[in-house]
Amino acid sequence: MLNQYRRLVPTVAFGVLAGFTTGCTWLESRDNLNKGVNAYKNAKFAEAAELFRKAAELDPKNENAELYLASAYMTQWIPGADSPENNDLAKKARGVFMKVYEKNNKSELAIESLASLSFNEAKATLASGEGAARRKAKFEEAKEWYTKLIQLNPKKAAAFYSLGVIAWENWYPVLMEARSKMSMKPEDPGPLKDKKVREELKAQYGQLVEDGISNLRKALEADPEYDDAMAYLNLLIRERADLADTPEGYKKDVEEADNWVQKTLETKKMKAEKANKTTGIVADK
């Protein structure tokens, strides 16, 4: 019996020690996480990233530490600044967000952040020359992530809005190029003069434009005061007008676009007045 007890003691002691060590590691992870949050709030993003990295390393199950870490990398990243250090920040942010997504494919923050990374990389890339293909690929990447986000949260107004903006980003340069080739200035009324070109563009980009308009309307269904969505809805409808078959069709779209301009201005004014009431600021009359 005594021998059995002696054999048992090391086993029990090891179990207690292991539990104690695990507890200490968890506490250390939490301490680093809290310090990282404070550093982040004080805009010390590089310091915060290192603290979040330690927190995640000490507790690999701590999803929040990984999300904070990726966010700290992403906050330091400057879209369009082509340097090894800056590109590495985007790479690190994407890598950690992907790690979270692979473990939890319902992490809304990870999906939205991955979408935002691709979107901003596309926006920072030239629409012509060597960058055109990469820009298009990055927008497609962003579309895939925003679509996943909508599947997870069908009321995510920002995701629908972003899909509408992507449609405009892909369509606007093409339209401006077509107008330029026809010696049509941006302010010249449409539709496009050349019927053949108009039909070709409608076949290639018509659905893209319609999907963009549809997504912006869905953004407004989810958030009726989304003035940025109104502004882009004005742009897409106004530029869809150039594909109209007749001057009357062109005029109809332009009138609808003008209505959205007015709604945008009214909504911005209303929101400003609400904000002024909240802060106690009285707007000039």
Backbone as CSV, one residue per row, in Angstrom:
resi,resn,N_x,N_y,N_z,CA_x,CA_y,CA_z,C_x,C_y,C_z
1,MET,0.833,-1.199,0.000,0.000,0.000,0.000,0.867,1.248,0.000
2,LEU,1.914,1.213,0.847,2.827,2.335,0.926,3.530,2.552,-0.418
3,ASN,3.946,1.463,-1.059,4.599,1.574,-2.370,3.662,2.160,-3.419
4,GLN,2.383,1.721,-3.333,1.405,2.259,-4.283,1.242,3.765,-4.087
5,TYR,1.235,4.204,-2.822,1.090,5.631,-2.522,2.276,6.419,-3.052
6,ARG,3.467,5.833,-2.869,4.672,6.507,-3.351,4.663,6.660,-4.876
7,ARG,4.141,5.632,-5.545,4.070,5.734,-6.996,3.046,6.775,-7.435
8,LEU,2.017,6.954,-6.616,0.920,7.869,-6.955,1.314,9.331,-6.768
9,VAL,2.130,9.614,-5.741,2.490,10.989,-5.408,3.087,11.753,-6.579
10,PRO,4.104,11.210,-7.276,4.671,11.950,-8.420,3.641,12.241,-9.500
11,THR,2.715,11.264,-9.713,1.680,11.449,-10.735,0.767,12.603,-10.373
12,VAL,0.311,12.617,-9.116,-0.581,13.684,-8.656,0.138,15.028,-8.693
13,ALA,1.384,15.019,-8.224,2.162,16.260,-8.197,2.357,16.814,-9.593
14,PHE,2.619,15.919,-10.545,2.814,16.349,-11.930,1.536,16.979,-12.473
15,GLY,0.376,16.354,-12.144,-0.897,16.884,-12.606,-1.180,18.259,-12.030
16,VAL,-0.899,18.431,-10.755,-1.107,19.733,-10.117,-0.182,20.775,-10.726
17,LEU,1.086,20.391,-10.946,2.069,21.299,-11.525,1.668,21.721,-12.937
18,ALA,1.191,20.742,-13.712,0.767,21.036,-15.076,-0.393,22.024,-15.080
19,GLY,-1.346,21.798,-14.173,-2.490,22.706,-14.076,-2.064,24.090,-13.648
20,PHE,-1.114,24.139,-12.695,-0.607,25.422,-12.215,0.107,26.173,-13.342
21,THR,0.928,25.428,-14.115,1.671,26.034,-15.220,0.722,26.575,-16.278
22,THR,-0.315,25.770,-16.600,-1.309,26.197,-17.583,-2.005,27.468,-17.126
23,GLY,-2.348,27.498,-15.832,-3.012,28.675,-15.275,-2.130,29.906,-15.358
24,CYS,-0.845,29.746,-15.063,0.099,30.867,-15.133,0.247,31.369,-16.562
25,THR,0.300,30.423,-17.496,0.429,30.789,-18.909,-0.787,31.573,-19.374
26,TRP,-1.969,31.121,-18.947,-3.218,31.809,-19.314,-3.228,33.223,-18.754
27,LEU,-2.816,33.364,-17.485,-2.782,34.684,-16.860,-1.780,35.609,-17.559
28,GLU,-0.637,35.049,-17.934,0.375,35.837,-18.636,-0.142,36.285,-19.999
29,SER,-0.873,35.390,-20.654,-1.467,35.725,-21.951,-2.461,36.871,-21.797
30,ARG,-3.321,36.777,-20.774,-4.304,37.823,-20.533,-3.631,39.163,-20.198
31,ASP,-2.540,39.082,-19.449,-1.810,40.293,-19.075,-1.250,40.977,-20.319
32,ASN,-0.652,40.180,-21.220,-0.126,40.736,-22.469,-1.240,41.314,-23.333
33,LEU,-2.371,40.631,-23.336,-3.515,41.099,-24.121,-3.992,42.457,-23.612
34,ASN,-4.137,42.579,-22.303,-4.603,43.842,-21.715,-3.605,44.983,-21.961
35,LYS,-2.319,44.660,-21.808,-1.286,45.670,-22.083,-1.315,46.078,-23.562
36,GLY,-1.552,45.092,-24.421,-1.641,45.372,-25.854,-2.806,46.284,-26.185
37,VAL,-3.949,46.051,-25.545,-5.129,46.894,-25.771,-4.833,48.337,-25.363
38,ASN,-4.171,48.510,-24.224,-3.817,49.861,-23.773,-2.863,50.538,-24.752
39,ALA,-1.874,49.778,-25.235,-0.931,50.330,-26.205,-1.659,50.713,-27.499
40,TYR,-2.587,49.862,-27.924,-3.355,50.117,-29.146,-4.180,51.395,-29.009
41,LYS,-4.824,51.553,-27.840,-5.643,52.744,-27.598,-4.801,54.013,-27.632
42,ASN,-3.527,53.883,-27.278,-2.620,55.030,-27.277,-1.849,55.153,-28.596
43,ALA,-2.340,54.443,-29.629,-1.764,54.506,-30.985,-0.329,53.991,-31.048
44,LYS,0.050,53.149,-30.092,1.375,52.514,-30.127,1.203,51.133,-30.768
45,PHE,0.963,51.135,-32.083,0.522,49.927,-32.769,1.603,48.842,-32.867
46,ALA,2.847,49.253,-33.088,3.933,48.270,-33.167,4.123,47.577,-31.818
47,GLU,4.079,48.371,-30.745,4.190,47.812,-29.394,3.009,46.901,-29.098
48,ALA,1.823,47.336,-29.509,0.611,46.537,-29.285,0.701,45.207,-30.026
49,ALA,1.196,45.254,-31.263,1.310,44.028,-32.064,2.205,43.010,-31.379
50,GLU,3.317,43.452,-30.818,4.238,42.541,-30.141,3.590,41.928,-28.900
51,LEU,2.840,42.722,-28.156,2.146,42.210,-26.973,1.042,41.221,-27.362
52,PHE,0.308,41.527,-28.421,-0.741,40.609,-28.891,-0.122,39.306,-29.409
53,ARG,1.049,39.431,-30.056,1.736,38.239,-30.559,2.117,37.315,-29.401
54,LYS,2.622,37.892,-28.324,2.990,37.097,-27.146,1.756,36.466,-26.522
55,ALA,0.667,37.237,-26.452,-0.580,36.715,-25.875,-1.089,35.525,-26.675
56,ALA,-1.057,35.636,-27.998,-1.521,34.540,-28.864,-0.595,33.335,-28.772
57,GLU,0.679,33.586,-28.638,1.663,32.510,-28.538,1.486,31.739,-27.236
58,LEU,1.202,32.448,-26.146,1.022,31.823,-24.835,-0.300,31.071,-24.744
59,ASP,-1.301,31.564,-25.462,-2.617,30.915,-25.434,-3.149,30.811,-26.866
60,PRO,-2.768,29.752,-27.586,-3.172,29.595,-28.997,-4.678,29.518,-29.213
61,LYS,-5.440,29.259,-28.154,-6.900,29.169,-28.277,-7.560,30.540,-28.135
62,ASN,-6.767,31.550,-27.827,-7.312,32.890,-27.613,-7.512,33.594,-28.956
63,GLU,-8.703,33.449,-29.511,-9.015,34.042,-30.817,-8.929,35.564,-30.782
64,ASN,-9.322,36.153,-29.647,-9.278,37.610,-29.538,-7.860,38.144,-29.687
65,ALA,-6.898,37.430,-29.102,-5.503,37.865,-29.207,-5.065,37.875,-30.661
66,GLU,-5.464,36.848,-31.417,-5.098,36.776,-32.840,-5.789,37.874,-33.638
67,LEU,-7.054,38.148,-33.328,-7.774,39.201,-34.036,-7.176,40.576,-33.741
68,TYR,-6.818,40.791,-32.490,-6.153,42.045,-32.132,-4.804,42.168,-32.837
69,LEU,-4.075,41.066,-32.887,-2.759,41.066,-33.529,-2.887,41.435,-35.004
70,ALA,-3.800,40.777,-35.701,-4.003,41.058,-37.124,-4.462,42.502,-37.337
71,SER,-5.320,42.983,-36.440,-5.806,44.368,-36.552,-4.683,45.373,-36.335
72,ALA,-3.762,45.044,-35.421,-2.626,45.934,-35.173,-1.722,46.008,-36.392
73,TYR,-1.525,44.875,-37.058,-0.732,44.877,-38.299,-1.451,45.700,-39.372
74,MET,-2.749,45.475,-39.492,-3.530,46.126,-40.544,-3.597,47.634,-40.341
75,THR,-3.663,48.062,-39.090,-3.728,49.495,-38.794,-2.449,50.209,-39.217
76,GLN,-1.317,49.522,-39.124,-0.035,50.125,-39.505,0.184,50.135,-41.015
77,TRP,-0.554,49.273,-41.714,-0.374,49.136,-43.165,-0.927,50.350,-43.898
78,ILE,-0.169,50.851,-44.877,-0.591,51.996,-45.684,-0.837,51.518,-47.114
79,PRO,-2.102,51.460,-47.554,-2.398,51.007,-48.920,-1.666,51.836,-49.966
80,GLY,-0.991,51.149,-50.873,-0.313,51.836,-51.966,1.137,52.189,-51.701
81,ALA,1.558,52.115,-50.442,2.957,52.410,-50.116,3.786,51.157,-50.382
82,ASP,4.511,51.160,-51.474,5.226,49.957,-51.913,6.631,49.897,-51.304
83,SER,6.706,49.281,-50.130,7.997,49.067,-49.475,7.957,47.681,-48.834
84,PRO,9.108,47.053,-48.664,9.137,45.712,-48.058,8.466,45.682,-46.686
85,GLU,8.716,46.722,-45.880,8.145,46.767,-44.529,6.620,46.883,-44.574
86,ASN,6.133,47.755,-45.449,4.690,47.959,-45.539,3.995,46.733,-46.124
87,ASN,4.575,46.158,-47.159,4.000,44.954,-47.753,3.979,43.796,-46.761
88,ASP,4.989,43.755,-45.897,5.066,42.697,-44.887,3.942,42.829,-43.869
89,LEU,3.550,44.068,-43.550,2.441,44.286,-42.611,1.142,43.728,-43.179
90,ALA,0.896,43.978,-44.478,-0.311,43.447,-45.114,-0.275,41.926,-45.130
91,LYS,0.902,41.363,-45.415,1.068,39.912,-45.452,0.810,39.299,-44.081
92,LYS,1.357,39.931,-43.046,1.163,39.422,-41.681,-0.305,39.509,-41.265
93,ALA,-0.932,40.649,-41.567,-2.342,40.826,-41.214,-3.203,39.762,-41.892
94,ARG,-2.988,39.574,-43.192,-3.761,38.566,-43.930,-3.516,37.166,-43.363
95,GLY,-2.258,36.875,-43.052,-1.918,35.551,-42.539,-2.616,35.236,-41.239
96,VAL,-2.672,36.200,-40.317,-3.306,35.953,-39.018,-4.827,35.902,-39.163
97,PHE,-5.391,36.808,-39.960,-6.845,36.761,-40.183,-7.242,35.429,-40.828
98,MET,-6.436,34.943,-41.773,-6.717,33.657,-42.409,-6.633,32.528,-41.395
99,LYS,-5.684,32.619,-40.490,-5.530,31.607,-39.442,-6.798,31.541,-38.585
100,VAL,-7.322,32.706,-38.237,-8.567,32.755,-37.458,-9.718,32.172,-38.272
101,TYR,-9.810,32.583,-39.544,-10.901,32.111,-40.405,-10.869,30.598,-40.583
102,GLU,-9.680,30.031,-40.737,-9.550,28.581,-40.928,-9.993,27.818,-39.692
103,LYS,-9.835,28.429,-38.522,-10.285,27.793,-37.282,-11.756,28.087,-37.001
104,ASN,-12.210,29.257,-37.468,-13.581,29.680,-37.204,-14.107,30.432,-38.420
105,ASN,-14.752,29.702,-39.330,-15.211,30.325,-40.581,-16.464,31.183,-40.397
106,LYS,-16.854,31.393,-39.122,-17.976,32.288,-38.834,-17.504,33.553,-38.124
107,SER,-16.199,33.785,-38.169,-15.664,35.014,-37.565,-15.935,36.180,-38.508
108,GLU,-16.928,36.969,-38.172,-17.324,38.091,-39.026,-16.192,39.103,-39.177
109,LEU,-15.476,39.347,-38.077,-14.382,40.319,-38.134,-13.260,39.845,-39.059
110,ALA,-12.920,38.564,-38.993,-11.859,38.032,-39.860,-12.256,38.144,-41.328
111,ILE,-13.488,37.779,-41.647,-13.954,37.825,-43.037,-14.009,39.260,-43.553
112,GLU,-14.568,40.156,-42.732,-14.677,41.554,-43.157,-13.296,42.182,-43.338
113,SER,-12.367,41.822,-42.472,-11.011,42.377,-42.559,-10.287,41.861,-43.792
114,LEU,-10.463,40.581,-44.120,-9.851,40.015,-45.326,-10.434,40.682,-46.575
115,ALA,-11.735,40.949,-46.540,-12.380,41.651,-47.655,-11.809,43.059,-47.792
116,SER,-11.680,43.740,-46.660,-11.176,45.110,-46.662,-9.730,45.187,-47.153
117,LEU,-8.912,44.219,-46.758,-7.519,44.178,-47.221,-7.452,44.096,-48.743
118,SER,-8.190,43.153,-49.302,-8.184,42.978,-50.761,-8.753,44.200,-51.466
119,PHE,-9.825,44.760,-50.908,-10.463,45.940,-51.495,-9.492,47.113,-51.545
120,ASN,-8.813,47.372,-50.433,-7.899,48.513,-50.367,-6.634,48.286,-51.194
121,GLU,-6.218,47.037,-51.319,-5.087,46.729,-52.206,-5.467,47.020,-53.654
122,ALA,-6.705,46.677,-54.030,-7.186,46.941,-55.388,-7.283,48.446,-55.640
123,LYS,-7.851,49.169,-54.681,-8.020,50.623,-54.829,-6.683,51.332,-54.999
124,ALA,-5.642,50.775,-54.365,-4.329,51.413,-54.400,-3.525,51.028,-55.639
125,THR,-4.117,50.186,-56.504,-3.433,49.722,-57.713,-3.972,50.456,-58.933
126,LEU,-3.097,50.853,-59.823,-3.511,51.589,-61.022,-4.457,50.758,-61.885
127,ALA,-5.443,51.444,-62.460,-6.444,50.766,-63.278,-5.950,50.499,-64.698
128,SER,-4.792,51.025,-65.030,-4.264,50.827,-66.385,-2.853,50.257,-66.321
129,GLY,-2.350,49.833,-67.472,-0.978,49.324,-67.539,-0.807,47.993,-66.824
130,GLU,0.375,47.810,-66.249,0.715,46.537,-65.620,-0.136,46.229,-64.386
131,GLY,-0.646,47.273,-63.739,-1.418,47.055,-62.514,-2.851,46.621,-62.745
132,ALA,-3.351,46.750,-63.979,-4.772,46.496,-64.251,-5.199,45.077,-63.879
133,ALA,-4.396,44.092,-64.238,-4.750,42.697,-63.969,-4.767,42.419,-62.467
134,ARG,-3.768,42.951,-61.759,-3.710,42.741,-60.308,-4.890,43.434,-59.634
135,ARG,-5.220,44.629,-60.095,-6.346,45.377,-59.543,-7.643,44.591,-59.690
136,LYS,-7.850,44.059,-60.878,-9.059,43.282,-61.134,-9.112,42.034,-60.258
137,ALA,-7.964,41.362,-60.120,-7.902,40.146,-59.308,-8.195,40.448,-57.842
138,LYS,-7.666,41.570,-57.350,-7.889,41.940,-55.951,-9.350,42.309,-55.694
139,PHE,-9.982,42.973,-56.668,-11.402,43.275,-56.515,-12.225,41.983,-56.502
140,GLU,-11.847,41.007,-57.332,-12.551,39.726,-57.341,-12.390,39.014,-56.001
141,GLU,-11.188,39.113,-55.449,-10.901,38.546,-54.124,-11.811,39.189,-53.082
142,ALA,-11.881,40.514,-53.133,-12.719,41.248,-52.187,-14.185,40.853,-52.338
143,LYS,-14.649,40.709,-53.579,-16.042,40.300,-53.831,-16.352,38.964,-53.181
144,GLU,-15.423,38.029,-53.288,-15.624,36.701,-52.693,-15.778,36.796,-51.183
145,TRP,-14.934,37.618,-50.553,-15.020,37.754,-49.093,-16.286,38.491,-48.674
146,TYR,-16.656,39.537,-49.414,-17.886,40.261,-49.065,-19.120,39.379,-49.264
147,THR,-19.073,38.514,-50.250,-20.180,37.574,-50.467,-20.278,36.600,-49.300
148,LYS,-19.140,36.107,-48.809,-19.120,35.236,-47.624,-19.683,35.980,-46.412
149,LEU,-19.338,37.253,-46.305,-19.811,38.056,-45.180,-21.333,38.204,-45.215
150,ILE,-21.881,38.414,-46.404,-23.336,38.538,-46.555,-24.029,37.215,-46.239
151,GLN,-23.408,36.099,-46.622,-23.970,34.790,-46.292,-24.035,34.594,-44.782
152,LEU,-23.055,35.152,-44.098,-23.004,35.050,-42.636,-23.944,36.054,-41.981
153,ASN,-24.021,37.246,-42.580,-24.853,38.311,-42.031,-25.598,39.013,-43.171
154,PRO,-26.798,38.521,-43.519,-27.554,39.059,-44.662,-27.977,40.519,-44.519
155,LYS,-27.811,41.092,-43.349,-28.183,42.489,-43.123,-26.962,43.410,-43.052
156,LYS,-25.816,42.914,-43.504,-24.571,43.684,-43.420,-24.546,44.740,-44.514
157,ALA,-25.014,45.932,-44.190,-25.120,47.016,-45.172,-23.771,47.354,-45.806
158,ALA,-22.713,47.359,-44.992,-21.384,47.739,-45.500,-20.889,46.769,-46.565
159,ALA,-21.268,45.495,-46.448,-20.837,44.504,-47.437,-21.537,44.744,-48.777
160,PHE,-22.843,45.008,-48.739,-23.577,45.316,-49.970,-23.043,46.599,-50.599
161,TYR,-22.776,47.587,-49.762,-22.212,48.853,-50.242,-20.883,48.620,-50.946
162,SER,-20.026,47.831,-50.330,-18.698,47.577,-50.907,-18.804,46.869,-52.251
163,LEU,-19.747,45.946,-52.381,-19.951,45.277,-53.666,-20.406,46.283,-54.726
164,GLY,-21.230,47.245,-54.314,-21.657,48.292,-55.242,-20.496,49.174,-55.675
165,VAL,-19.628,49.502,-54.736,-18.452,50.329,-55.049,-17.510,49.580,-55.995
166,ILE,-17.335,48.285,-55.753,-16.472,47.479,-56.635,-17.017,47.489,-58.063
167,ALA,-18.333,47.379,-58.197,-18.947,47.433,-59.534,-18.632,48.769,-60.204
168,TRP,-18.761,49.852,-59.445,-18.471,51.179,-60.004,-16.994,51.300,-60.372
169,GLU,-16.109,50.812,-59.520,-14.662,50.891,-59.777,-14.285,50.144,-61.066
170,ASN,-14.973,49.049,-61.332,-14.688,48.275,-62.543,-15.316,48.885,-63.792
171,TRP,-16.432,49.565,-63.617,-17.166,50.089,-64.763,-16.716,51.491,-65.175
172,TYR,-16.464,52.356,-64.219,-16.187,53.762,-64.517,-14.989,53.964,-65.461
173,PRO,-13.830,53.329,-65.224,-12.697,53.546,-66.147,-13.006,53.110,-67.577
174,VAL,-13.778,52.030,-67.713,-14.148,51.526,-69.041,-15.036,52.541,-69.754
175,LEU,-16.010,53.080,-69.018,-16.916,54.067,-69.604,-16.168,55.328,-70.022
176,MET,-15.273,55.799,-69.157,-14.519,57.017,-69.471,-13.624,56.818,-70.703
177,GLU,-13.059,55.625,-70.824,-12.224,55.318,-71.995,-13.064,55.323,-73.273
178,ALA,-14.261,54.733,-73.177,-15.152,54.697,-74.338,-15.571,56.113,-74.745
179,ARG,-15.890,56.941,-73.770,-16.266,58.323,-74.057,-15.110,59.088,-74.704
180,SER,-13.920,58.861,-74.183,-12.740,59.549,-74.711,-12.499,59.191,-76.175
181,LYS,-12.668,57.918,-76.511,-12.466,57.475,-77.888,-13.491,58.074,-78.839
182,MET,-14.657,58.442,-78.277,-15.702,59.060,-79.099,-15.648,60.592,-79.028
183,SER,-14.575,61.090,-78.398,-14.399,62.537,-78.213,-15.563,63.147,-77.429
184,MET,-16.104,62.361,-76.465,-17.167,62.851,-75.596,-16.555,63.237,-74.251
185,LYS,-16.743,64.482,-73.849,-16.263,64.932,-72.553,-17.152,64.349,-71.444
186,PRO,-16.630,64.264,-70.211,-17.443,63.719,-69.110,-18.775,64.432,-68.937
187,GLU,-18.802,65.743,-69.222,-20.039,66.509,-69.038,-20.981,66.441,-70.246
188,ASP,-20.523,65.878,-71.359,-21.386,65.766,-72.542,-22.517,64.778,-72.280
189,PRO,-23.759,65.130,-72.688,-24.883,64.211,-72.482,-24.751,62.956,-73.337
190,GLY,-25.307,61.857,-72.835,-25.292,60.600,-73.565,-26.632,60.359,-74.228
191,PRO,-26.898,59.140,-74.617,-26.046,57.957,-74.434,-24.822,57.971,-75.350
192,LEU,-24.000,56.928,-75.217,-22.805,56.823,-76.056,-23.205,56.899,-77.532
193,LYS,-22.435,57.653,-78.293,-22.803,57.921,-79.690,-22.775,56.677,-80.576
194,ASP,-21.785,55.834,-80.363,-21.595,54.665,-81.231,-22.454,53.502,-80.731
195,LYS,-23.474,53.149,-81.492,-24.409,52.096,-81.079,-23.710,50.759,-80.919
196,LYS,-22.774,50.434,-81.799,-22.068,49.160,-81.733,-21.266,49.048,-80.438
197,VAL,-20.543,50.097,-80.115,-19.753,50.105,-78.870,-20.689,50.012,-77.672
198,ARG,-21.796,50.737,-77.764,-22.777,50.734,-76.674,-23.305,49.321,-76.418
199,GLU,-23.614,48.613,-77.481,-24.127,47.244,-77.347,-23.054,46.300,-76.808
200,GLU,-21.823,46.488,-77.250,-20.720,45.642,-76.764,-20.491,45.854,-75.269
201,LEU,-20.518,47.114,-74.853,-20.328,47.421,-73.435,-21.490,46.913,-72.591
202,LYS,-22.685,47.019,-73.136,-23.857,46.527,-72.424,-23.779,45.017,-72.229
203,ALA,-23.320,44.319,-73.266,-23.191,42.859,-73.180,-22.127,42.450,-72.171
204,GLN,-21.033,43.227,-72.137,-19.909,42.856,-71.268,-20.056,43.367,-69.837
205,TYR,-20.630,44.567,-69.690,-20.654,45.192,-68.363,-22.062,45.493,-67.830
206,GLY,-23.076,45.272,-68.649,-24.440,45.594,-68.229,-24.851,44.916,-66.934
207,GLN,-24.578,43.611,-66.828,-24.966,42.867,-65.628,-24.171,43.316,-64.413
208,LEU,-22.903,43.636,-64.620,-22.069,44.150,-63.532,-22.678,45.419,-62.946
209,VAL,-23.089,46.324,-63.833,-23.687,47.583,-63.389,-25.007,47.329,-62.666
210,GLU,-25.846,46.451,-63.223,-27.138,46.142,-62.596,-26.946,45.498,-61.226
211,ASP,-25.975,44.605,-61.114,-25.695,43.969,-59.816,-25.215,45.008,-58.807
212,GLY,-24.384,45.946,-59.280,-23.909,47.004,-58.394,-25.047,47.846,-57.867
213,ILE,-25.956,48.223,-58.759,-27.134,49.011,-58.364,-27.986,48.227,-57.375
214,SER,-28.194,46.949,-57.662,-28.985,46.091,-56.779,-28.362,46.000,-55.384
215,ASN,-27.055,45.840,-55.324,-26.382,45.730,-54.019,-26.452,47.036,-53.238
216,LEU,-26.357,48.158,-53.919,-26.469,49.443,-53.229,-27.893,49.648,-52.697
217,ARG,-28.882,49.176,-53.429,-30.269,49.263,-52.944,-30.438,48.379,-51.703
218,LYS,-29.799,47.217,-51.703,-29.870,46.329,-50.537,-29.180,46.952,-49.332
219,ALA,-28.090,47.673,-49.583,-27.408,48.379,-48.490,-28.359,49.393,-47.860
220,LEU,-29.153,50.065,-48.712,-30.098,51.066,-48.213,-31.315,50.423,-47.553
221,GLU,-31.656,49.215,-47.949,-32.724,48.490,-47.260,-32.284,48.162,-45.829
222,ALA,-31.016,47.796,-45.695,-30.481,47.460,-44.368,-30.238,48.717,-43.535
223,ASP,-29.877,49.817,-44.200,-29.604,51.085,-43.509,-30.109,52.241,-44.371
224,PRO,-31.363,52.660,-44.157,-31.961,53.709,-44.991,-31.235,55.050,-44.938
225,GLU,-30.356,55.253,-43.968,-29.629,56.517,-43.846,-28.175,56.404,-44.327
226,TYR,-27.889,55.408,-45.116,-26.526,55.154,-45.599,-26.242,56.112,-46.758
227,ASP,-25.789,57.316,-46.438,-25.638,58.354,-47.468,-24.543,58.025,-48.478
228,ASP,-23.495,57.313,-48.070,-22.461,56.921,-49.038,-23.024,55.963,-50.085
229,ALA,-23.925,55.084,-49.662,-24.568,54.167,-50.605,-25.439,54.959,-51.586
230,MET,-26.097,55.980,-51.095,-26.906,56.840,-51.970,-26.020,57.523,-53.016
231,ALA,-24.868,57.992,-52.575,-23.958,58.711,-53.478,-23.481,57.803,-54.607
232,TYR,-23.128,56.559,-54.272,-22.666,55.639,-55.316,-23.818,55.133,-56.173
233,LEU,-25.014,55.069,-55.588,-26.182,54.687,-56.383,-26.428,55.751,-57.450
234,ASN,-26.277,57.009,-57.079,-26.364,58.108,-58.046,-25.351,57.908,-59.172
235,LEU,-24.113,57.587,-58.819,-23.060,57.440,-59.829,-23.350,56.293,-60.794
236,LEU,-23.710,55.132,-60.243,-23.931,53.970,-61.113,-25.132,54.150,-62.024
237,ILE,-26.208,54.734,-61.495,-27.398,54.959,-62.328,-27.088,56.010,-63.401
238,ARG,-26.365,57.049,-63.009,-26.000,58.114,-63.949,-25.123,57.555,-65.079
239,GLU,-24.216,56.650,-64.712,-23.310,56.104,-65.726,-23.946,54.947,-66.507
240,ARG,-24.957,54.307,-65.917,-25.732,53.328,-66.684,-26.482,54.017,-67.816
241,ALA,-26.805,55.286,-67.600,-27.569,56.044,-68.602,-26.876,56.050,-69.953
242,ASP,-25.554,55.992,-69.967,-24.806,56.015,-71.234,-25.046,54.763,-72.076
243,LEU,-25.618,53.719,-71.467,-25.911,52.491,-72.205,-27.350,52.453,-72.704
244,ALA,-28.099,53.513,-72.428,-29.508,53.550,-72.834,-29.636,53.527,-74.358
245,ASP,-30.733,52.957,-74.832,-30.961,52.845,-76.279,-31.434,54.155,-76.901
246,THR,-32.037,55.006,-76.060,-32.604,56.248,-76.582,-32.266,57.430,-75.669
247,PRO,-32.359,58.653,-76.185,-32.152,59.843,-75.347,-33.151,59.892,-74.188
248,GLU,-34.363,59.360,-74.445,-35.385,59.348,-73.393,-34.968,58.426,-72.237
249,GLY,-34.399,57.260,-72.596,-33.922,56.326,-71.573,-32.765,56.917,-70.781
250,TYR,-31.905,57.641,-71.496,-30.781,58.319,-70.853,-31.307,59.357,-69.854
251,LYS,-32.257,60.136,-70.302,-32.823,61.201,-69.462,-33.486,60.626,-68.207
252,LYS,-34.169,59.507,-68.354,-34.855,58.880,-67.214,-33.854,58.484,-66.130
253,ASP,-32.736,57.871,-66.534,-31.719,57.471,-65.565,-31.076,58.685,-64.904
254,VAL,-30.817,59.716,-65.683,-30.190,60.923,-65.137,-31.105,61.586,-64.105
255,GLU,-32.397,61.590,-64.384,-33.349,62.167,-63.432,-33.372,61.377,-62.130
256,GLU,-33.329,60.046,-62.241,-33.285,59.219,-61.025,-31.990,59.474,-60.251
257,ALA,-30.888,59.597,-60.996,-29.599,59.879,-60.350,-29.647,61.223,-59.625
258,ASP,-30.247,62.233,-60.252,-30.365,63.556,-59.628,-31.172,63.461,-58.325
259,ASN,-32.212,62.615,-58.320,-33.010,62.428,-57.101,-32.156,61.848,-55.970
260,TRP,-31.245,60.940,-56.331,-30.370,60.356,-55.320,-29.356,61.358,-54.806
261,VAL,-28.946,62.287,-55.655,-28.062,63.362,-55.195,-28.784,64.183,-54.120
262,GLN,-30.036,64.515,-54.409,-30.828,65.302,-53.461,-31.034,64.547,-52.151
263,LYS,-31.336,63.246,-52.256,-31.541,62.435,-51.054,-30.253,62.340,-50.239
264,THR,-29.127,62.249,-50.939,-27.836,62.190,-50.253,-27.600,63.453,-49.443
265,LEU,-27.838,64.599,-50.066,-27.632,65.885,-49.392,-28.571,66.042,-48.198
266,GLU,-29.830,65.648,-48.379,-30.812,65.751,-47.297,-30.439,64.848,-46.123
267,THR,-29.967,63.642,-46.451,-29.596,62.694,-45.401,-28.366,63.165,-44.638
268,LYS,-27.379,63.685,-45.367,-26.178,64.212,-44.702,-26.539,65.371,-43.772
269,LYS,-27.438,66.234,-44.222,-27.874,67.369,-43.409,-28.599,66.884,-42.165
270,MET,-29.486,65.908,-42.343,-30.249,65.373,-41.218,-29.319,64.743,-40.177
271,LYS,-28.334,63.974,-40.651,-27.399,63.315,-39.737,-26.523,64.335,-39.017
272,ALA,-26.142,65.390,-39.721,-25.346,66.455,-39.101,-26.152,67.148,-37.997
273,GLU,-27.432,67.384,-38.270,-28.297,68.024,-37.274,-28.464,67.133,-36.051
274,LYS,-28.596,65.839,-36.262,-28.697,64.888,-35.140,-27.429,64.919,-34.306
275,ALA,-26.289,64.934,-34.997,-25.009,64.954,-34.301,-24.845,66.243,-33.505
276,ASN,-25.280,67.360,-34.094,-25.188,68.657,-33.411,-26.046,68.688,-32.157
277,LYS,-27.232,68.082,-32.215,-28.113,68.028,-31.044,-27.483,67.198,-29.938
278,THR,-26.806,66.115,-30.342,-26.167,65.231,-29.362,-25.019,65.948,-28.646
279,THR,-24.236,66.735,-29.405,-23.067,67.411,-28.839,-23.411,68.795,-28.287
280,GLY,-24.632,69.249,-28.572,-25.029,70.571,-28.089,-24.594,71.701,-28.980
281,ILE,-24.058,71.382,-30.162,-23.623,72.407,-31.108,-24.821,72.866,-31.927
282,VAL,-24.981,74.153,-32.057,-26.078,74.693,-32.853,-25.554,75.074,-34.218
283,ALA,-26.136,74.488,-35.277,-25.687,74.775,-36.639,-26.099,76.172,-37.078
284,ASP,-25.258,76.806,-37.890,-25.593,78.130,-38.429,-26.779,78.018,-39.376
285,LYS,-27.623,79.002,-39.349,-28.777,79.006,-40.242,-28.547,79.971,-41.380
